[in-house]
């Protein structure tokens, strides 16, 4: 996989998962930033402007869904999103789809499945800009 020049934000509170995914993507050529909680993820998103976010659904500080809602509110360039979760419920998967999640993976997952999704999303045409949410 070669996604040189692309930026990936990896958000998960489990250090073993962060390490495993970082190692799996280490030869991709992507610039990978990591954070362990939802509040920091929103801050990092604003300064890093990733092309792809790998986002755990259950995080301290702010859930993955709340992080995703904040990202979507920013409009402009919406990154590709891979949501990873240990929650097997289909209701969460459906809600993730309404928020624009590109790939939804239940933990545990095969790392090959994740790396294939990363490559496909980062080499595909970028998504259309999302207008800012109005309240």
N, C-alpha and C positions, 0 to 999 in steps of 0.2 A: 504494500500500500504506500502510495506517495501522495500526500496532501500538503506538500511544502507551501509555506506562506499562509496557511489557514490557521485560525485561532480556535482553540477548544477550551471551554470553561467546564471543569469537572467539579460537581458539587455532590458530596456525600459525606456523612458524618462517621462512616466506618473506615478507619485508617487502612485496614486490609484491602478493602475494595478500591480505595483510592490508589494504593500501591499497585494492585493487580492491573487496574485499567491503565495507569500511567506506564507501567512496564510494557503492556500489550501495545500501546500506541507510541512507544519511545522511538521506533524506527520510521514513523510515518512522516516525519519532517514538519509536523504541526507544532505550533507554540501552545503548550498546555499550561493553563493556570488551574490551581485547585483551591477550593475552600470547603469548610466543614459545616457551615450553617447557612440558613436561608437569608438572614439579614446581611451577612457579608457577601453572599452571592449577588444580591441586588446591587450593592456598592461596586463589586468587582465587575459586574456586567456593564455598569455605566462607564468605567474607565478603560476596560479591556476591549469592549466591542467584539465579542466572539462571533465566529461564523457558525459554531455549533455549541450547544449546551447539553452536557450529559448530567441529568438532574435526578437526584433521589427524591421520591415523593415525601418521605417522612424525615424531616430535618429539625434540629433545634432552632429556636429563634423565629423561624417562619417556614411553613410547609412548602414543599415543592410547588404545590398549586398556587400559593400566594406569591411565590417568586415568579412563577410563570405569568400570573396576572400583572405583576409590576412590569415585567419585560414587555408584555403586549401593550401596556399603556404608553410606553415610550414611542410607539409607532416607528416611523422611519424604517430602519433595517431590522427586521425580525430574524433572528438566527434559526437554524434548524434545531429541533429539540428531540433528544432521546430521553425518555423518562424511564428510570429503573426503580423497581419497588419490590418489597417483600410481601406486599398486600395482594392476595389473589383475587380480590373482589372485582367483578365485571363492571360495577357501577363506577369505580374509580377510573377504569380504562375508558369508559364512555365519556366521562367528564374530561379526561385528558384529551380525548379526540376533539371535543368542542373547543378546547383551548389551543388547538393547533399542534399538538404533539405529533411528530412525524413517526416515531417508533416508540413502542411501549414494551419494555422487557420485564418479565417477572424474575426476581432473584430466587434461586440461583439460575444463572444463564450461562451458556457456553460463550467463552470470550470470543470465539470465532464469529459468533452471531453479532456481537457488538462491533467488532472491528469491520465486518462486512457492511453493517449499517452505517458506520462512520464514513467509510470510503464512498458508499453510494450517495449519501447525503451531501458530502463535501465536493463531489465531482459532478453532481446534478446541477441543473439550472437553479439559481437562487430563488427563494420564494418571493412573491410579490410583497411590496410594503403593506404593512397593516396600519390602517388609520388609527390615531389615538382614540382610546375609549372615552366616551362622554358619560358624565353622571348627572 
